[in-house]
Amino acid sequence: MERAHQHRAYPHRAYLHGAYAHGLYINGAYTNGARQQGVTLIELLVVMALIVMIANVGYPGMRALAERNARRAAVMQLQDALALTRNTAITRHAEVSLCPRAADKTAQATCGTDWSKPLLVVAGSTEAEIDPDHIQRVFPGIDARVTYNRGWKRVKYNMLGHSGGHNGTFTLCPADHRQPGGRGTELILSQLGRTRLEKTTCTAATDNT
């Protein structure tokens, strides 16, 4: 009775009570009952600034990691090609060569000097055009800048797996490296045909490499 009396005496209180209960009247404004959400311009600018800061800090590290992984993959690919060539020579009891395919458009393969190009494992002569029947395996191009200190077109193994006279050092650096001082890897080939790895510092790439 007392509550009913209050509703009759103060009808506006009953209305406000119902409005508050249903979320229709909040701080002098009517709403649809749903909680309003949003961000201010300042909050948006702060979030954008944080994203830029995180990107600036993380990008160099991510790029270095990508370059390191690419270099490892390139080194492993060259090691696999040399190892297969050596094993083929031992198995066949004959001379077998590894050479990069020349970057020409002729159908007949020839050896070039760019060791980042596809590598050919050849059981036979590589002095001129290579007989397709003599190609034992073709490795895809290496995603790195590869230099061979001997400057020769081939590495040749004899029937014992030795590479005497063709031993040397391959240096692998990132393909798009334009500044000196970056990290690289040296693959050193001994006269016995075995390989070992050493760390090195890369020089800047040039457009004609």
C-alpha positions in Angstrom: 0.0 0.0 0.0 2.7 2.4 0.9 4.6 1.7 -2.4 1.4 2.2 -4.4 0.8 5.4 -2.6 4.3 6.7 -3.5 3.7 5.8 -7.1 0.5 7.8 -7.1 1.9 10.7 -5.2 5.1 10.9 -7.3 4.4 9.5 -10.8 7.6 10.9 -12.2 9.7 8.8 -9.8 7.9 5.7 -11.0 8.7 6.6 -14.6 12.3 7.3 -13.9 12.6 4.1 -11.9 11.3 2.2 -14.9 13.6 4.1 -17.3 16.7 3.4 -15.2 15.7 -0.3 -14.9 15.5 -0.7 -18.7 18.4 1.6 -19.5 16.3 4.2 -21.3 17.2 7.3 -19.3 20.9 7.9 -18.4 22.3 11.2 -17.2 19.4 13.1 -18.7 19.6 11.3 -22.1 17.6 8.5 -23.4 19.3 5.4 -24.8 18.1 2.2 -26.4 19.3 0.1 -23.5 22.5 -1.1 -25.1 25.9 0.1 -23.7 27.5 2.6 -26.0 31.1 1.9 -26.9 33.7 3.7 -29.0 37.2 5.3 -29.0 38.2 8.9 -29.0 40.6 10.4 -31.5 43.3 10.6 -28.9 43.0 6.9 -28.1 43.2 6.1 -31.9 46.3 8.2 -32.3 48.0 6.5 -29.4 47.3 3.1 -30.8 48.6 4.1 -34.2 51.8 5.5 -32.6 52.3 2.2 -30.7 51.9 0.2 -33.9 54.5 2.4 -35.7 56.9 2.0 -32.8 56.5 -1.8 -32.7 57.0 -2.0 -36.5 60.2 0.1 -36.4 61.7 -2.0 -33.6 60.7 -5.4 -35.0 61.3 -4.9 -38.7 65.2 -4.9 -38.6 65.1 -8.1 -36.5 62.7 -9.8 -38.8 64.7 -8.9 -41.8 67.9 -10.1 -40.2 66.2 -13.4 -39.4 64.9 -13.8 -42.9 68.4 -13.1 -44.4 70.0 -15.6 -42.0 67.5 -18.3 -42.9 67.9 -17.7 -46.6 71.7 -17.8 -46.3 71.6 -21.1 -44.4 69.3 -22.6 -47.1 71.7 -21.4 -49.8 74.7 -22.9 -48.1 72.9 -26.2 -47.6 71.9 -26.3 -51.2 75.4 -25.7 -52.5 76.7 -28.3 -50.0 74.2 -30.9 -51.2 75.2 -30.2 -54.8 78.9 -30.7 -54.1 78.3 -33.8 -52.0 76.1 -35.4 -54.7 78.7 -34.7 -57.4 81.5 -36.2 -55.2 79.4 -39.3 -54.4 78.5 -39.8 -58.1 82.1 -39.7 -59.0 83.0 -42.3 -56.4 80.0 -44.5 -57.4 80.7 -44.3 -61.1 84.5 -44.6 -60.8 84.7 -41.6 -63.2 85.2 -37.9 -63.3 82.1 -35.9 -62.5 81.8 -32.1 -62.5 79.5 -29.5 -61.0 79.0 -26.3 -62.9 76.5 -23.4 -63.0 74.4 -23.3 -66.2 75.2 -20.3 -68.4 72.5 -17.7 -68.6 71.8 -18.0 -72.3 68.7 -19.0 -74.2 70.2 -21.8 -76.2 68.6 -25.2 -75.9 72.0 -26.9 -75.3 73.4 -26.4 -71.8 76.8 -24.9 -71.2 78.7 -24.0 -68.1 78.9 -20.4 -66.9 80.6 -18.5 -64.0 77.6 -17.3 -62.0 77.3 -19.9 -59.2 73.9 -18.6 -58.1 72.4 -20.0 -61.3 71.0 -23.6 -61.6 73.8 -26.1 -60.9 74.4 -29.1 -63.2 75.9 -32.4 -62.1 77.6 -33.7 -65.3 79.2 -37.1 -65.8 81.3 -36.2 -68.9 82.9 -33.3 -70.6 81.8 -29.7 -69.6 84.3 -27.9 -71.8 81.7 -27.0 -74.5 78.1 -27.8 -75.0 76.9 -30.5 -72.5 75.3 -33.6 -73.8 71.8 -33.8 -72.1 72.4 -37.5 -71.5 75.4 -36.7 -69.3 73.5 -34.5 -66.9 72.8 -36.5 -63.8 71.0 -33.9 -61.7 69.9 -30.2 -61.9 69.8 -28.1 -58.8 67.7 -25.0 -58.8 69.3 -21.5 -58.6 70.6 -20.4 -55.2 68.9 -17.4 -53.6 72.1 -15.7 -52.6 75.1 -13.9 -54.1 77.7 -16.6 -54.7 81.3 -15.9 -55.6 84.0 -18.5 -56.3 87.6 -17.3 -55.6 89.0 -19.4 -58.3 86.7 -18.0 -60.9 86.3 -21.3 -62.7 83.3 -22.6 -64.5 83.3 -26.1 -62.8 84.4 -28.2 -59.9 85.6 -31.6 -60.9 85.9 -34.7 -58.8 87.9 -37.8 -59.7 87.0 -41.4 -59.1 88.4 -41.1 -55.5 86.2 -38.1 -54.7 89.1 -35.7 -54.7 88.8 -32.2 -56.1 92.5 -31.5 -56.4 93.1 -28.5 -58.6 89.5 -27.4 -58.2 89.6 -26.7 -54.5 88.7 -23.2 -53.5 86.3 -21.0 -51.4 82.7 -20.1 -52.2 81.4 -17.0 -50.5 77.6 -16.7 -50.0 76.0 -13.3 -49.1 72.4 -12.0 -49.3 71.4 -11.5 -52.9 70.2 -7.9 -52.4 73.0 -6.8 -50.0 74.0 -3.3 -50.9 75.9 -2.2 -47.8 79.3 -3.6 -46.7 79.6 -5.2 -43.3 76.8 -7.8 -43.5 77.2 -11.4 -42.4 78.1 -14.1 -44.9 79.3 -17.7 -45.1 82.4 -19.2 -46.7 82.2 -22.8 -48.0 85.7 -24.0 -48.3 86.4 -27.0 -50.5 89.5 -29.0 -49.8 91.6 -31.0 -52.3 90.1 -34.1 -50.8 86.7 -32.9 -51.9 85.5 -32.2 -48.4 83.8 -29.0 -47.3 83.8 -26.8 -44.2 82.1 -23.6 -43.3 83.5 -20.3 -41.9 81.8 -17.0 -41.1 82.8 -14.0 -43.1 81.9 -10.3 -43.7 80.2 -9.5 -47.0 81.1 -6.7 -49.3 78.5 -4.5 -51.0 76.8 -6.0 -54.0 77.1 -4.2 -57.4 74.6 -4.3 -60.3 76.8 -6.4 -62.5 77.4 -9.2 -60.0 
